[in-house]
Amino acid sequence: MRNLYAFVVITMLSWIGHASAQDIVLGLSKQEIGITAFFDGSEILVFGALKHQSEESSEGDLDVVVTIASPRTPVTVRRKDKRFGIWVNVDALEVDLAPSFYAVATTRPFEQVVSNASDLWHQISVRQLIRAVSGPLAIENPEDFTEALVRVRESDGLYQTLSGAVTLQDQTLFSTSVSLPANLVEGTYTARIFLMRDGDVISQHQTAIDVRKVGIERWLYNLAHQRPVVYGLLSLAIAIFAGWAAAAVFRMVRG
């Protein structure tokens, strides 16, 4: 399968005209993901090639960084403390924008591939991606809230740092795979590919991945949001029927 992807990339290279000194040809194993009741995650293979326009442009070793991010939304992070023997929320801070899922894969350890300046400018690491926060001025150490958010989502597999997961062959062909969890949020996900040299971004490419509910899940989702009254009545009817059916079966078993 990977040889097939490499053949596709090489074929794509023959179609590209002159552009920048370093061109990125990108392919994805899938650009649409359907979420059903039995969806238990997915895997996306990201593959591509680098086209060198001149001998000078190919001097020096290159690195490739691949990121996949869900849409960013506001997130409220709360801090709990023990008061009078009870754990209660004492502080809250709203992260302006944070992805529910984010993965970054690199050819080498992240710190060796991406400089601080490039990370700040292009927002490659997840901590730069969710850097902006807002909250009461009385809150001390607001960065602790974002660190806690990153820590929790890393433990849940929603934030992934995949050092050394990108394979780069002959400074031309690259590939990596990213596992997507079962609890994906709907939306248009963004895949970004950065071509790096000495920690600096010398070229980049971006494409979209569509994640949507399909089948009956899509129908129920639309019904709940577009016709909430009908959805509520349908849910009530199903609950009544399920209760009646359970009672009937129980009477049959006892009889």
C-alpha positions as MATLAB code, in Angstrom:
seq = 'MRNLYAFVVITMLSWIGHASAQDIVLGLSKQEIGITAFFDGSEILVFGALKHQSEESSEGDLDVVVTIASPRTPVTVRRKDKRFGIWVNVDALEVDLAPSFYAVATTRPFEQVVSNASDLWHQISVRQLIRAVSGPLAIENPEDFTEALVRVRESDGLYQTLSGAVTLQDQTLFSTSVSLPANLVEGTYTARIFLMRDGDVISQHQTAIDVRKVGIERWLYNLAHQRPVVYGLLSLAIAIFAGWAAAAVFRMVRG';
ca = [
       0.000    0.000    0.000;
       2.777    2.448    0.855;
       4.497    1.659   -2.457;
       1.253    2.580   -4.174;
       1.209    5.932   -2.383;
       4.829    6.552   -3.357;
       3.967    5.828   -6.998;
       1.048    8.273   -6.815;
       3.302   10.973   -5.351;
       5.970   10.496   -8.020;
       3.281   10.707  -10.706;
       1.981   13.912   -9.143;
       5.470   15.392   -9.230;
       5.544   15.079  -13.010;
       2.456   17.324  -13.229;
       3.822   20.223  -11.192;
       5.201   23.310  -12.896;
       7.769   25.737  -11.544;
       6.831   27.346   -8.233;
       8.877   28.021   -5.106;
      12.370   26.665   -4.416;
      10.829   23.829   -2.419;
       7.427   22.438   -3.406;
       5.379   20.054   -1.285;
       3.189   17.474   -3.011;
       0.697   16.103   -0.508;
      -1.674   13.152   -0.409;
      -4.038   11.749    2.247;
      -5.388    8.223    2.487;
      -8.814    9.758    3.214;
     -10.208   13.270    3.226;
     -13.665   12.391    4.531;
     -14.425   10.543    7.760;
     -17.958    9.387    8.566;
     -18.968    9.018   12.220;
     -21.504    6.261   12.842;
     -22.827    4.535   15.964;
     -20.073    1.911   15.581;
     -17.244    4.381   14.870;
     -14.237    3.420   17.009;
     -11.592    5.695   15.560;
      -9.725    5.957   12.313;
      -6.215    6.244   10.919;
      -5.026    8.684    8.303;
      -1.900    8.105    6.255;
      -0.258   11.367    5.217;
       2.248   11.000    2.385;
       3.937   13.238   -0.119;
       7.103   14.372   -1.794;
       9.412   17.367   -1.901;
      10.345   18.810   -5.260;
      13.716   20.589   -5.382;
      13.809   23.300   -8.031;
      17.568   23.802   -7.922;
      20.749   22.284   -6.527;
      21.080   25.156   -4.044;
      17.616   24.467   -2.649;
      18.536   20.867   -1.836;
      21.645   21.760    0.177;
      21.384   20.841    3.865;
      19.199   18.318    5.635;
      15.462   18.862    5.654;
      12.807   17.962    8.225;
       9.072   17.532    7.820;
       6.385   18.388   10.361;
       2.785   17.195    9.933;
      -0.078   18.528   12.057;
      -3.770   17.609   12.129;
      -6.148   19.824   14.098;
      -9.866   19.891   14.742;
     -11.753   23.200   14.631;
     -10.829   25.446   17.561;
     -13.519   26.465   20.052;
     -13.587   28.279   23.428;
     -12.977   26.094   26.473;
     -13.613   26.965   30.122;
     -11.023   25.448   32.461;
     -11.920   25.278   36.148;
      -9.703   24.775   39.174;
     -11.011   22.938   42.213;
      -9.966   23.321   45.836;
     -11.002   21.671   49.059;
     -13.166   23.938   51.210;
     -14.670   22.671   54.468;
     -13.962   19.106   53.351;
     -15.730   19.500   49.992;
     -14.099   19.897   46.573;
     -15.550   22.982   44.883;
     -14.720   25.119   41.843;
     -12.789   28.161   43.015;
     -11.395   29.670   39.792;
     -12.297   29.540   36.120;
     -10.472   30.730   33.041;
     -11.662   30.684   29.445;
      -9.258   29.592   26.748;
     -10.192   31.671   23.731;
      -9.592   28.945   21.143;
      -8.430   25.361   21.574;
      -8.738   22.286   19.340;
     -10.515   19.236   20.711;
      -7.971   17.110   18.824;
      -4.421   17.949   17.778;
      -1.559   15.794   16.551;
       1.920   16.898   15.505;
       4.331   14.405   13.912;
       7.979   15.152   13.148;
      10.988   13.482   11.563;
      13.067   14.117   14.706;
      12.366   15.359   18.258;
      10.245   18.502   18.083;
      12.797   20.746   19.813;
      15.450   19.783   17.244;
      13.193   20.459   14.275;
      11.208   23.604   15.139;
      12.779   26.773   16.517;
      10.984   28.876   19.120;
      10.524   31.673   16.596;
       8.958   29.355   14.002;
       6.720   27.791   16.631;
       5.535   31.201   17.797;
       4.907   32.507   14.283;
       3.230   29.430   12.788;
       1.656   28.038   16.000;
       2.928   24.511   15.435;
       2.970   23.141   18.990;
      -0.323   22.732   20.807;
       0.767   25.136   23.544;
       1.220   27.917   21.000;
      -2.061   26.992   19.355;
      -4.022   27.604   22.577;
      -1.804   30.339   23.972;
      -4.460   33.109   24.119;
      -6.509   33.050   27.343;
      -8.817   35.405   29.202;
     -10.039   35.510   32.761;
     -10.311   37.569   35.937;
      -7.230   39.633   36.719;
      -7.189   38.145   40.217;
      -6.234   34.690   38.881;
      -2.604   33.867   39.565;
      -0.526   31.832   37.123;
      -3.119   31.593   34.310;
      -0.672   29.438   32.340;
      -1.394   26.647   34.844;
      -4.899   26.380   33.381;
      -3.668   25.824   29.825;
      -1.072   23.344   31.056;
      -3.819   21.442   32.858;
      -5.944   21.416   29.697;
      -3.029   20.059   27.653;
      -2.206   17.476   30.325;
      -5.768   16.130   30.513;
      -6.210   15.913   26.757;
      -2.795   14.299   26.313;
      -3.773   11.584   28.798;
      -7.007   11.054   26.836;
      -5.076   10.716   23.556;
      -6.624   13.896   22.140;
      -3.314   15.800   22.012;
      -0.495   13.788   20.445;
       3.179   14.613   19.917;
       4.656   11.969   17.599;
       8.402   12.538   17.563;
      10.206   10.627   14.836;
       6.919    9.381   13.350;
       7.522   11.015    9.943;
       9.673    8.959    7.588;
      11.690   10.965    5.066;
      13.400    8.972    2.313;
      16.260   10.449    0.274;
      15.180   13.944    1.332;
      12.239   13.567   -1.069;
       9.464   11.121   -0.068;
       7.805   11.429    3.340;
       4.985    9.597    5.091;
       3.389    9.237    8.507;
       0.174    7.941   10.020;
      -2.025    9.581   12.645;
      -4.593    7.695   14.721;
      -7.842    9.553   15.326;
      -9.802    8.654   18.496;
     -13.396    7.456   18.612;
     -14.693   10.625   20.307;
     -14.011   12.935   17.371;
     -15.897   16.215   17.159;
     -17.584   17.088   13.882;
     -16.100   19.755   11.662;
     -13.486   20.586    9.072;
     -10.101   19.394   10.308;
      -6.928   21.023    9.024;
      -3.824   19.091    7.961;
      -0.661   21.205    7.696;
       2.730   20.131    6.384;
       5.811   22.202    7.163;
       9.149   21.780    5.418;
      11.897   22.767    7.861;
      15.599   23.541    7.617;
      17.681   24.526   10.666;
      14.472   25.100   12.633;
      12.944   27.498   10.108;
       9.904   26.969    7.886;
      10.936   27.162    4.229;
       7.675   25.870    2.723;
       4.239   24.732    3.881;
       1.038   23.237    2.559;
      -2.466   22.920    3.985;
      -5.514   20.825    3.196;
      -8.853   19.964    4.805;
     -10.359   16.760    6.210;
     -14.143   16.610    6.543;
     -15.422   14.817    9.669;
     -19.210   14.368    9.730;
     -21.887   12.180   11.258;
     -23.516    9.946    8.638;
     -26.558    7.696    8.416;
     -29.121    7.701   11.216;
     -26.719    9.619   13.460;
     -26.793   12.534   11.013;
     -30.614   12.336   10.809;
     -31.005   12.397   14.591;
     -28.484   15.226   14.933;
     -30.312   17.363   12.366;
     -33.669   16.535   13.915;
     -32.484   17.552   17.402;
     -31.121   20.877   16.179;
     -33.661   21.783   13.512;
     -36.869   20.381   15.056;
     -36.268   20.011   18.811;
     -39.985   19.618   19.614;
     -40.369   16.672   17.226;
     -37.112   15.191   18.550;
     -38.374   15.499   22.139;
     -41.733   13.864   21.331;
     -39.984   11.057   19.432;
     -37.638   10.443   22.356;
     -40.578   10.355   24.752;
     -42.456    7.898   22.542;
     -39.436    5.617   22.296;
     -38.961    5.721   26.075;
     -42.638    4.843   26.675;
     -42.513    1.977   24.175;
     -39.270    0.655   25.662;
     -40.792    0.727   29.152;
     -43.946   -1.036   27.975;
     -41.915   -3.681   26.105;
     -39.687   -4.320   29.134;
     -42.752   -4.695   31.379;
     -44.394   -7.091   28.903;
     -41.292   -9.265   28.725;
     -41.043   -9.283   32.537;
     -44.656  -10.426   32.857;
     -44.064  -13.196   30.303;
     -41.011  -14.425   32.179;
     -42.837  -14.460   35.521;
     -45.918  -16.086   34.001;
];
